[in-house]
Amino acid sequence: MIKVIRKPVSDPGMDETAKNLSPEKIEKVIKWVLEKEADARLKTFVETCIHCGLCSEACHYYLSYKRDPSYAPVGKIRQTIWDIFKRKGRVDGETVKMYARIAYAECNICRRCSMYCPFGIDMAYMLNLVRRICCLLGVVPQYLQDQANSHMYTYTQSWLAQDDWVDTVQFIEDELRMEIKNARIPLDKVGAEVMYSPHSLEAKFKTNLLANIAQILNVAGVDWTMPSFDGWDSTNQAMHVGDNETMGMVERMHFEAAMKLKVKKIVTSE
């Protein structure tokens, strides 16, 4: 295994949970993910990779850290999924914490490396499995887990209640009318051409961005709407956590909102 030297980082989302994990629970979760959730791709990718390193130059982490091989895509796979296979899932909490640091903080799951791999190996798929294991064990960076929790309870990334969402839209519409006469931000317009789905932050911290897109849609004469009910937020932090259950709930709600409004297209933010 590659020898990794990292500065210690304190994160309650990983430190406290990793401390309380038993080897039995870790092995059970790893076995579940690899046997019940992973598919044939995993075995193919693991057995096909020849460790050539051609993926390295595609990774911005590798380049940013002075071409340290432990940050190369193949290096990250060796330190996580291959290590799990080698040790047959028999690892301790500190090792899981190391897996989490690599999977969450040293890889964006951007898949750029796969485009440079001569075999087309999907590194992101394998690191997503690592995230899934860490998620089920509760070893997730606290800030990211907080946002996933918000999706569970408020169906938005930023703990925004539905009445706050509607109030924000009405406020932006009033401001917009100072720029464009009779401008509208139509909510719940059934049969509109487009349902615009903003980023959660557009409704809480960056309302100017929502005002900008509303101005563009009004001037362009687009037939558009947004839902006043749950399902308007286009973000899904649970996907990044590896919480497949919450991720599915959020996406289903998003598309159900579009079907309820009978729109033809969904246009999302950033």
VEXDREN-2710 file (C-alpha; in Angstrom, 1 decimal):
% VEXDREN-2710
k/r/px/py/pz
1/MET/0.0/0.0/0.0
2/ILE/1.2/3.5/-0.7
3/LYS/2.6/5.3/2.3
4/VAL/0.5/8.4/2.8
5/ILE/1.6/11.4/4.8
6/ARG/-1.2/13.9/5.5
7/LYS/-1.6/16.7/7.9
8/PRO/-4.1/15.8/10.6
9/VAL/-7.6/17.3/10.2
10/SER/-10.2/17.4/12.8
11/ASP/-13.8/16.7/11.7
12/PRO/-16.5/15.6/14.2
13/GLY/-18.4/13.9/11.4
14/MET/-15.5/11.5/10.9
15/ASP/-13.6/11.5/14.2
16/GLU/-16.4/10.6/16.6
17/THR/-18.1/8.0/14.5
18/ALA/-14.9/6.3/13.4
19/LYS/-13.9/6.0/17.1
20/ASN/-17.0/4.0/17.9
21/LEU/-16.9/1.5/15.0
22/SER/-16.4/-2.2/15.7
23/PRO/-14.5/-4.3/13.2
24/GLU/-17.5/-6.6/12.9
25/LYS/-19.8/-3.7/11.8
26/ILE/-17.2/-2.4/9.3
27/GLU/-16.8/-5.9/7.8
28/LYS/-20.6/-6.4/7.6
29/VAL/-21.2/-3.0/5.8
30/ILE/-18.3/-3.6/3.4
31/LYS/-19.6/-7.0/2.6
32/TRP/-23.1/-5.7/2.0
33/VAL/-22.0/-2.9/-0.4
34/LEU/-19.6/-5.1/-2.4
35/GLU/-21.9/-8.1/-2.6
36/LYS/-25.4/-6.6/-2.8
37/GLU/-24.9/-3.1/-4.3
38/ALA/-21.8/-3.2/-6.5
39/ASP/-22.1/-4.9/-9.9
40/ALA/-19.8/-6.8/-12.3
41/ARG/-18.1/-3.6/-13.3
42/LEU/-16.2/-3.5/-10.1
43/LYS/-14.4/-6.9/-10.6
44/THR/-13.7/-5.9/-14.2
45/PHE/-12.2/-2.6/-13.3
46/VAL/-10.0/-4.0/-10.5
47/GLU/-8.7/-6.9/-12.7
48/THR/-8.2/-4.7/-15.8
49/CYS/-6.2/-1.8/-14.3
50/ILE/-2.4/-2.2/-15.1
51/HIS/-1.3/0.7/-12.8
52/CYS/0.1/2.5/-15.8
53/GLY/-0.6/5.9/-14.3
54/LEU/-1.8/7.6/-17.5
55/CYS/-4.8/8.9/-15.6
56/SER/-2.6/10.9/-13.2
57/GLU/-2.1/14.0/-15.4
58/ALA/-5.9/14.4/-15.7
59/CYS/-6.3/14.8/-11.9
60/HIS/-6.1/18.3/-10.5
61/TYR/-5.3/16.9/-7.0
62/TYR/-2.3/15.1/-8.3
63/LEU/-1.1/18.2/-10.1
64/SER/-1.8/20.5/-7.2
65/TYR/0.1/18.3/-4.8
66/LYS/3.4/18.4/-6.8
67/ARG/2.5/15.1/-8.5
68/ASP/2.5/13.1/-5.3
69/PRO/1.5/9.6/-6.5
70/SER/-0.8/9.1/-3.5
71/TYR/-3.1/11.8/-5.0
72/ALA/-3.2/10.2/-8.5
73/PRO/-6.5/8.4/-9.4
74/VAL/-4.9/5.0/-9.4
75/GLY/-3.2/5.9/-6.1
76/LYS/-6.5/6.7/-4.5
77/ILE/-8.0/3.5/-5.7
78/ARG/-5.0/1.5/-4.3
79/GLN/-5.5/3.2/-1.0
80/THR/-9.2/2.5/-0.8
81/ILE/-11.1/-0.1/-2.8
82/TRP/-8.0/-2.3/-3.5
83/ASP/-7.0/-2.1/0.1
84/ILE/-10.5/-3.2/1.1
85/PHE/-10.2/-6.2/-1.3
86/LYS/-6.7/-7.1/-0.1
87/ARG/-7.8/-7.0/3.6
88/LYS/-11.2/-8.6/2.9
89/GLY/-13.0/-5.8/4.7
90/ARG/-11.2/-6.5/8.0
91/VAL/-10.2/-2.9/8.8
92/ASP/-10.5/-0.6/11.8
93/GLY/-12.2/2.7/12.3
94/GLU/-9.1/4.8/11.6
95/THR/-8.7/3.1/8.3
96/VAL/-12.3/3.8/7.4
97/LYS/-11.6/7.5/8.3
98/MET/-8.6/7.4/5.9
99/TYR/-10.9/6.0/3.2
100/ALA/-13.4/8.8/3.9
101/ARG/-10.8/11.5/3.7
102/ILE/-9.6/10.3/0.3
103/ALA/-13.1/9.6/-1.1
104/TYR/-14.7/12.9/0.1
105/ALA/-11.9/15.4/0.2
106/GLU/-9.3/14.3/-2.4
107/CYS/-11.6/13.3/-5.3
108/ASN/-14.4/15.3/-6.9
109/ILE/-15.8/12.2/-8.7
110/CYS/-15.5/14.3/-11.9
111/ARG/-14.5/11.3/-14.1
112/ARG/-11.9/13.2/-16.0
113/CYS/-9.4/10.5/-15.2
114/SER/-11.5/7.9/-16.9
115/MET/-11.3/9.8/-20.2
116/TYR/-7.5/9.4/-20.1
117/CYS/-7.5/5.7/-19.1
118/PRO/-6.7/3.5/-22.1
119/PHE/-9.2/1.0/-20.8
120/GLY/-11.9/3.5/-19.8
121/ILE/-11.9/2.4/-16.2
122/ASP/-14.4/4.3/-14.2
123/MET/-12.5/5.5/-11.1
124/ALA/-15.4/7.6/-9.9
125/TYR/-17.7/4.5/-9.7
126/MET/-15.2/2.8/-7.4
127/LEU/-14.7/5.9/-5.2
128/ASN/-18.5/6.3/-5.1
129/LEU/-18.6/2.8/-3.6
130/VAL/-16.1/3.9/-1.0
131/ARG/-18.4/6.9/-0.2
132/ARG/-21.3/4.5/0.1
133/ILE/-19.5/2.4/2.6
134/CYS/-18.4/5.4/4.6
135/CYS/-22.0/6.8/4.5
136/LEU/-23.5/3.6/5.9
137/LEU/-20.9/3.6/8.6
138/GLY/-21.6/7.2/9.4
139/VAL/-18.1/8.4/8.7
140/VAL/-18.9/11.5/6.6
141/PRO/-17.5/15.1/6.8
142/GLN/-19.9/17.0/9.1
143/TYR/-20.7/19.9/6.8
144/LEU/-21.6/17.6/4.0
145/GLN/-23.7/15.4/6.3
146/ASP/-25.5/18.4/7.6
147/GLN/-26.6/19.3/4.1
148/ALA/-27.8/15.8/3.4
149/ASN/-29.7/15.9/6.7
150/SER/-31.4/19.1/5.5
151/HIS/-32.5/17.3/2.3
152/MET/-34.1/14.6/4.6
153/TYR/-36.1/17.0/6.7
154/THR/-36.8/20.1/4.6
155/TYR/-36.2/18.6/1.1
156/THR/-33.7/21.5/0.5
157/GLN/-30.0/21.8/1.0
158/SER/-30.1/24.9/3.2
159/TRP/-32.8/24.1/5.9
160/LEU/-35.3/26.4/4.2
161/ALA/-38.9/26.0/5.1
162/GLN/-41.5/26.2/2.4
163/ASP/-43.2/29.4/3.7
164/ASP/-39.7/31.1/3.6
165/TRP/-39.3/29.9/0.0
166/VAL/-42.6/31.5/-1.1
167/ASP/-41.9/34.7/0.9
168/THR/-38.5/35.0/-0.8
169/VAL/-39.9/34.6/-4.3
170/GLN/-42.5/37.3/-3.6
171/PHE/-39.9/39.6/-2.3
172/ILE/-37.7/39.1/-5.4
173/GLU/-40.7/39.6/-7.6
174/ASP/-41.4/43.0/-6.0
175/GLU/-37.8/44.0/-6.5
176/LEU/-37.9/42.8/-10.1
177/ARG/-40.8/45.1/-10.9
178/MET/-38.6/48.0/-10.2
179/GLU/-36.6/47.0/-13.2
180/ILE/-39.2/45.5/-15.5
181/LYS/-42.8/46.7/-15.5
182/ASN/-45.4/43.9/-14.6
183/ALA/-42.6/41.3/-14.3
184/ARG/-43.8/38.0/-12.8
185/ILE/-42.2/35.0/-11.1
186/PRO/-45.1/32.6/-11.7
187/LEU/-45.5/29.9/-9.1
188/ASP/-47.5/26.7/-9.7
189/LYS/-48.4/27.6/-13.3
190/VAL/-49.8/24.3/-14.7
191/GLY/-48.8/23.6/-18.3
192/ALA/-45.9/26.0/-18.6
193/GLU/-43.2/25.3/-21.1
194/VAL/-40.4/25.3/-18.5
195/MET/-40.1/24.6/-14.8
196/TYR/-37.0/26.4/-13.4
197/SER/-35.3/24.7/-10.5
198/PRO/-33.0/27.0/-8.6
199/HIS/-30.1/26.1/-6.4
200/SER/-31.1/26.1/-2.8
201/LEU/-28.7/29.0/-2.0
202/GLU/-30.5/31.2/-4.6
203/ALA/-33.4/31.2/-2.2
204/LYS/-31.4/31.9/1.0
205/PHE/-28.0/33.5/0.6
206/LYS/-27.7/34.5/-3.1
207/THR/-31.2/35.8/-4.0
208/ASN/-29.6/38.1/-6.6
209/LEU/-28.9/35.1/-8.7
210/LEU/-32.6/34.1/-8.7
211/ALA/-33.5/37.7/-9.5
212/ASN/-31.0/37.6/-12.5
213/ILE/-32.5/34.5/-14.0
214/ALA/-36.1/35.8/-13.4
215/GLN/-35.1/38.9/-15.3
216/ILE/-33.7/36.9/-18.2
217/LEU/-36.7/34.7/-18.4
218/ASN/-39.1/37.7/-18.3
219/VAL/-37.2/39.6/-21.0
220/ALA/-36.9/36.5/-23.2
221/GLY/-40.6/35.9/-22.9
222/VAL/-40.2/32.4/-21.7
223/ASP/-43.3/30.5/-20.5
224/TRP/-42.0/29.4/-17.1
225/THR/-42.9/28.5/-13.6
226/MET/-41.6/27.2/-10.3
227/PRO/-43.3/25.0/-7.7
228/SER/-44.3/26.6/-4.4
229/PHE/-44.3/23.1/-2.9
230/ASP/-41.5/20.7/-2.1
231/GLY/-39.4/19.7/-5.1
232/TRP/-38.2/23.1/-6.3
233/ASP/-34.6/22.7/-5.1
234/SER/-32.3/21.4/-7.9
235/THR/-29.5/20.4/-5.5
236/ASN/-28.9/16.9/-4.0
237/GLN/-26.1/16.8/-1.5
238/ALA/-27.2/13.3/-0.4
239/MET/-25.7/12.1/-3.8
240/HIS/-22.3/13.3/-2.7
241/VAL/-22.6/11.7/0.7
242/GLY/-23.4/8.3/-0.7
243/ASP/-26.9/8.3/0.8
244/ASN/-28.7/6.6/-2.1
245/GLU/-32.0/6.4/-0.2
246/THR/-32.3/10.2/0.4
247/MET/-30.8/10.9/-3.0
248/GLY/-33.6/8.9/-4.7
249/MET/-36.3/10.6/-2.6
250/VAL/-35.0/14.1/-3.6
251/GLU/-34.8/13.3/-7.3
252/ARG/-38.2/11.6/-7.3
253/MET/-39.8/14.6/-5.6
254/HIS/-38.1/16.9/-8.1
255/PHE/-39.6/15.1/-11.2
256/GLU/-42.9/14.6/-9.5
257/ALA/-43.2/18.4/-9.1
258/ALA/-42.5/18.8/-12.8
259/MET/-45.2/16.2/-13.7
260/LYS/-47.7/17.8/-11.3
261/LEU/-47.2/21.1/-13.1
262/LYS/-47.3/19.4/-16.5
263/VAL/-44.3/21.2/-17.8
264/LYS/-42.4/20.2/-20.9
265/LYS/-38.9/20.9/-19.7
266/ILE/-36.9/21.3/-16.5
267/VAL/-34.2/24.0/-16.5
268/THR/-31.8/23.8/-13.5
269/SER/-29.5/26.2/-12.0
270/GLU/-25.6/25.9/-11.8
END
